Amino acid sequence: MQKPSEDGMNMPVYMTLLRVDRPRTKNALKSLKALPKTWKTNTKVFYVANVFGEWDNCVWFEANDHDHAMNFVQTKISTIPGVIHTYTLPTTPIRKYFRR
């Protein structure tokens, strides 16, 4: 099951976990906060978050397909100064609890 996008199309949803170089955290977060909501009309960012454990942050987004998701991660996320490792997971929403 794929999450329906705002325009009614079904787009796969992804979560990319990020490991950030500690001395560069502040600048990396600034760049993450500046990610565009929509990138190349085929990728929509839902949010950027801090996470606990081995990873530092995550970006949750939808893309038309795996190729577009990979391109987004390699072009926009992995190139952020301070991001030293990414791990992307396709996800399947089970239930939506609230709408903003």
Number of C-alpha atoms within 10 A of each C-alpha: 10 14 18 13 15 9 6 8 11 16 21 22 26 22 20 19 22 24 17 21 15 12 9 12 16 13 14 20 19 11 15 20 13 10 15 12 13 14 14 10 9 14 22 22 18 14 14 19 14 12 12 7 6 9 15 17 21 20 20 19 23 26 25 17 16 15 10 16 24 13 14 19 17 13 11 15 20 16 11 17 15 20 22 13 14 18 12 16 12 15 16 12 11 9 7 7 5 5 4 2
